[in-house]
Amino acid sequence: MKVRQKLQMEGNAVAEKLFDTPPGIIELGSSPTYEAPVADGGFSIEPGGEFSTIRHAGREWYITPVDRRTGIPYPILQHEYLPKNNPYITNVHHARHPERLYVVQDSLFPSEPSPLARLAERNACLQLVNAVDHNRVDPNTGDPTYHDYFFGPIPLRTEAEIFKYVVSAVAGIFPKYALDIRGGEPKIVVPTAAQLEQMRAVAKPQPIHRRKLIRKEYKVGDEYRTIENPQVSREEYVQRKLDEYKYQHESNSGFSYVHFGYRYEVVRHFISNYLFNQDINVNEAYLDRFMEAKEEKIKLSLGKTLLSMAIDAATLEVAKTYEQARKHGVIHPRLPKTARGIVWTLFATPGQRARLTTQFGESLAQQRAVAA
């Protein structure tokens, strides 16, 4: 199977978790479900003063405003420090939830991004919020919640827009404004220095408990026994898998804040897939050198150059925004200095990088063969 087709199939399999709403039904926050709207979408969107509104089936919501440069929705203003492991007090808020308009995609999006891209859009910016701000009505006040007020942002239209948003969100770029849900009608506010400091508190990677590593080692050892004709020894295979496990654990908090994060595996998979689908002009002679190379080191070096070209093309639009954000100190302090640096980092785990880099060059050669 061709490399690109295999990646797309794997990505779509992962993305099936997102669209679990049956065809013909659309879920609108905590409200009841409604039959799918007619072909024209059945929605009316009207610009407003502070918030635009969207109407459907006799109900009306505000549209969540977003930062125009990055596509990052305004976060929910945080009024207190929140515990991570108490679901009654805290919820995970998806800044974007494109499945809301999934059933009307044909009328809104002439070229619908892939399910994997939509999954990345949903999981690139996750905020830990107070449940009474998010979707659980406070029994003491009875105040409405975010999902009572807001439909969410309008989904992004292209995979290029989603890629720019994902890179910006993972970088931890914060919009200037936030949504204050408490005290009646929601308001757009500028967080105070204390509120911003609390929202941007940097997460510290925690060591993996020894018992987890032992369980993982046993599990990987069992996997090795099922492999026919393994190319490496059991010890080397187990060590490689443990290194990848540790790297993923660190990456899950490596670019995260205490109250903001993202799903590393989904983001990594989307970025890899997006790069494999970049349309770049490659010198024919250089591609021939790559395909004819016999030594692994030479082939890997040539593949890195080809992959670098794809990353340069992919990050061309987001690079300036990223650089400006870094100069103003509004990205995560542990991030690379450039947008291409973060994409290199998220493209693959260390154990996958050499293999995927070589596969990228082979994918370009396959494209050339098809075009010919």
C-alpha positions in Angstrom: 0.0 0.0 0.0 1.3 3.5 -0.8 2.6 5.4 2.1 0.2 8.4 1.7 -2.8 6.1 1.5 -1.7 4.1 4.5 -1.3 7.3 6.6 -4.7 8.6 5.5 -6.4 5.4 6.4 -4.7 5.3 9.8 -5.7 9.0 10.4 -9.3 8.4 9.4 -9.5 5.4 11.8 -8.3 7.6 14.6 -10.7 10.3 13.7 -13.8 8.1 13.9 -13.8 8.8 17.6 -14.7 12.4 16.9 -17.9 11.9 14.8 -19.9 9.6 17.0 -23.1 11.6 16.4 -25.3 9.5 14.1 -26.0 10.9 10.6 -29.1 13.1 10.6 -28.7 14.2 14.2 -26.8 17.3 15.4 -25.9 17.8 19.1 -26.0 21.4 20.3 -24.1 21.5 23.6 -26.2 20.3 26.5 -29.5 21.0 24.7 -31.7 18.3 23.2 -30.7 16.8 19.8 -32.5 18.0 16.7 -33.1 16.4 13.4 -30.6 17.4 10.8 -31.4 20.7 9.1 -32.4 21.0 5.5 -29.9 21.1 2.6 -29.2 24.8 3.0 -28.0 24.2 6.5 -31.1 25.5 8.3 -28.9 27.9 10.2 -29.0 31.7 10.1 -25.9 33.6 11.2 -26.2 37.3 12.0 -23.5 39.8 13.0 -24.0 41.5 16.3 -22.3 44.0 18.5 -20.0 42.1 20.9 -21.1 38.6 19.7 -22.6 37.4 16.4 -25.5 35.0 16.8 -26.5 31.7 15.1 -30.1 30.5 15.0 -31.5 27.0 14.5 -34.7 25.1 15.3 -36.1 28.0 17.4 -33.0 28.4 19.5 -30.3 31.1 19.5 -26.6 31.0 20.6 -23.7 33.4 20.5 -20.8 32.4 18.2 -17.5 32.2 20.1 -15.2 35.0 18.9 -11.7 34.0 17.8 -8.3 35.7 17.4 -8.1 36.6 13.7 -4.4 36.0 13.3 -4.3 32.5 14.8 -7.9 31.2 14.8 -7.6 30.6 18.5 -11.0 31.1 20.2 -11.1 33.4 23.3 -10.6 31.2 26.4 -13.0 31.1 29.3 -11.8 33.5 32.0 -10.4 31.6 35.0 -11.3 32.9 38.4 -9.6 30.4 40.6 -6.9 27.7 40.5 -8.5 24.4 39.5 -7.7 20.8 40.6 -7.0 18.4 37.6 -8.5 15.2 39.0 -11.9 16.3 40.3 -14.5 16.0 37.5 -17.2 17.5 39.6 -15.3 20.7 40.0 -13.4 20.8 36.7 -14.2 20.0 33.0 -12.0 19.9 29.9 -13.2 22.5 27.5 -12.5 22.0 23.8 -11.8 25.5 22.4 -13.0 24.2 19.0 -15.6 21.5 18.5 -16.2 21.3 14.7 -18.5 18.3 15.0 -21.3 20.8 15.9 -21.7 21.6 12.2 -20.7 18.2 10.9 -24.1 17.4 9.3 -24.2 20.7 7.5 -20.7 20.6 6.2 -21.7 20.4 2.5 -23.5 23.7 2.7 -20.8 25.5 4.7 -17.6 24.0 3.4 -17.1 23.4 -0.4 -13.9 21.4 0.3 -14.3 19.6 3.6 -11.1 18.9 5.6 -10.4 15.3 6.4 -11.7 13.7 9.6 -8.2 13.6 11.0 -7.9 17.4 10.4 -11.2 18.0 12.3 -10.0 15.8 15.1 -6.8 17.9 15.4 -8.9 21.1 15.3 -10.9 19.8 18.2 -7.9 18.6 20.3 -5.2 21.3 19.7 -6.4 23.5 22.5 -7.9 22.0 25.7 -8.7 24.2 28.7 -9.3 23.1 32.2 -12.3 25.1 33.4 -14.7 25.3 36.3 -17.7 23.0 35.6 -20.1 25.7 36.6 -18.6 27.9 33.9 -18.6 25.2 31.3 -21.7 23.0 31.3 -23.0 22.3 34.8 -25.5 24.9 36.1 -24.5 26.1 39.6 -27.3 25.0 42.0 -26.7 28.1 44.1 -26.9 30.8 41.5 -28.6 29.0 38.6 -26.5 31.1 36.2 -26.3 29.7 32.6 -23.0 28.1 31.4 -20.7 28.6 28.4 -22.6 25.9 26.4 -25.9 27.5 27.2 -24.7 30.8 25.8 -22.3 29.8 23.0 -22.6 27.5 19.9 -18.8 27.6 19.6 -16.6 29.1 16.8 -17.4 28.5 13.2 -15.2 25.6 12.1 -12.1 26.3 10.0 -12.6 25.9 6.2 -9.4 24.3 5.0 -6.6 22.0 6.2 -4.1 24.8 5.7 -6.2 27.0 8.2 -6.4 24.1 10.6 -2.6 23.5 10.3 -1.9 27.2 11.2 -4.3 27.0 14.1 -2.9 23.8 15.4 0.7 25.1 15.4 -0.4 28.4 17.1 -2.5 26.6 19.7 0.2 24.1 20.6 2.6 27.0 20.9 0.4 28.3 23.6 -0.3 31.7 22.0 -3.0 33.4 24.1 -5.6 35.8 22.6 -5.6 39.2 24.2 -9.2 38.7 25.3 -11.2 36.1 27.3 -14.8 35.3 27.9 -16.2 36.1 31.4 -19.2 33.8 31.9 -20.1 34.8 35.4 -22.4 37.5 36.6 -25.2 37.5 34.0 -24.6 38.0 30.3 -21.1 36.8 29.1 -18.6 39.6 28.5 -15.4 40.0 26.5 -12.7 41.1 28.9 -9.0 41.6 29.1 -7.6 39.3 31.8 -5.7 41.0 34.6 -2.1 40.3 35.1 -2.9 38.0 38.0 -5.5 36.1 36.0 -3.2 35.8 33.0 -0.4 34.5 35.2 -2.7 31.9 36.6 -4.0 30.8 33.2 -0.4 30.7 31.8 1.2 28.7 34.6 3.6 26.3 33.0 3.2 22.6 33.5 6.2 20.7 34.9 6.8 17.3 33.3 6.3 14.6 36.0 8.4 11.4 36.1 6.7 8.2 35.1 6.0 5.9 38.1 8.2 2.9 38.2 5.3 0.4 38.2 4.0 2.0 35.0 7.3 1.4 33.3 7.4 -2.2 34.5 3.9 -2.9 33.1 4.9 -1.2 29.8 8.0 -3.3 29.6 6.1 -6.6 30.1 3.5 -5.5 27.5 6.1 -4.6 24.9 7.8 -7.9 25.6 4.6 -9.7 24.8 4.2 -7.7 21.6 7.7 -8.8 20.5 6.8 -12.5 20.7 4.0 -12.0 18.2 6.3 -10.4 15.6 7.2 -12.8 12.7 10.9 -12.5 11.7 11.8 -9.5 13.9 14.6 -7.4 12.5 16.0 -6.4 15.9 16.7 -8.2 19.2 14.1 -8.3 22.0 16.2 -6.0 24.2 16.6 -3.4 21.4 12.9 -3.6 20.6 11.8 -3.1 24.2 14.2 -0.3 24.8 13.1 1.5 21.7 9.4 1.2 22.7 10.1 2.4 26.2 12.0 5.4 24.9 9.0 6.3 22.7 6.7 5.9 25.7 8.8 8.2 27.8 9.1 10.8 25.0 5.3 10.8 24.5 4.8 11.2 28.3 7.1 14.2 28.3 5.6 15.7 25.1 2.1 15.6 26.6 3.2 18.1 29.2 6.3 19.5 27.5 4.5 22.4 25.7 1.5 22.5 28.1 0.3 24.9 30.8 -1.3 23.8 34.0 -4.7 24.7 32.7 -4.1 24.4 28.9 -2.9 21.5 26.8 -3.5 19.4 23.7 -3.6 15.7 22.7 -0.1 15.0 21.5 -0.8 11.8 19.5 -3.7 13.4 17.5 -1.6 16.5 16.8 1.5 14.5 15.8 -0.5 12.3 13.5 -2.2 15.3 11.8 1.1 17.2 11.3 2.8 14.1 9.8 -0.2 13.5 7.5 -0.3 17.2 6.5 3.4 17.2 5.6 3.0 14.0 3.5 0.4 15.8 1.5 2.4 19.0 0.8 2.8 19.8 -2.9 6.5 20.8 -3.3 8.7 21.2 -6.3 11.6 18.8 -6.1 14.7 18.7 -8.4 14.4 15.4 -10.4 18.1 14.7 -10.1 18.0 15.1 -6.3 15.0 12.8 -6.0 16.8 10.2 -8.2 19.8 10.5 -5.8 17.5 9.7 -2.9 16.0 6.7 -4.5 19.3 5.3 -5.7 21.1 5.8 -2.3 22.1 2.4 -0.8 23.6 3.6 2.5 21.1 4.3 5.2 22.9 7.4 6.5 23.0 9.0 3.0 19.3 8.2 2.3 18.3 9.6 5.6 20.3 12.8 5.0 18.7 13.3 1.6 15.3 12.6 3.1 15.8 15.2 5.7 16.4 17.8 3.0 13.2 16.8 1.2 11.2 16.9 4.5 12.7 20.3 5.3 11.4 21.7 2.1 7.9 20.5 2.9 8.1 22.0 6.4 9.3 25.3 5.0 6.3 25.3 2.6 3.8 24.3 5.3 5.0 26.9 7.8 5.4 29.8 5.4 2.1 31.5 6.6 2.3 30.8 10.3 6.1 31.6 10.7 5.6 35.4 11.0 2.8 35.1 13.6 4.9 32.6 15.6 8.0 34.9 15.5 5.9 37.9 16.6 4.4 35.9 19.4 7.8 34.7 20.6 9.2 38.3 20.6 6.3 39.4 22.8 6.8 36.4 25.1 3.4 34.9 24.6 4.4 31.4 23.6 5.4 28.5 25.8 8.9 29.0 27.2 10.1 25.5 26.3 9.2 25.8 22.6 11.7 26.0 19.7 12.5 29.5 18.4 10.7 29.0 15.0 7.5 27.6 13.7 9.5 25.1 11.6 11.3 24.0 14.7 8.0 23.1 16.5 6.8 21.2 13.4 10.1 19.3 13.3 9.6 18.4 16.9 6.0 17.3 16.6 6.5 15.5 13.2 7.4 12.2 14.9 8.8 10.7 18.0 12.6 10.0 18.0 11.9 6.3 17.3 9.7 7.2 14.3 11.6 10.1 12.8 14.2 8.2 10.7 11.5 5.8 9.3 9.0 8.5 8.5 11.7 10.8 7.0 12.7 8.0 4.6 9.0 7.2 3.8 8.4 10.9 3.0 11.1 10.8 0.3 9.6 7.5 -1.0 6.1 9.2 -1.1 7.5 12.0 -3.3 8.9 9.4 -5.7 5.5 7.7 -5.8 3.8 11.0 -6.6 6.3 11.6 -9.5 5.7 8.1 -10.8 1.9 8.6 -10.8 2.2 12.0 -12.5 4.4 10.5 -15.2 
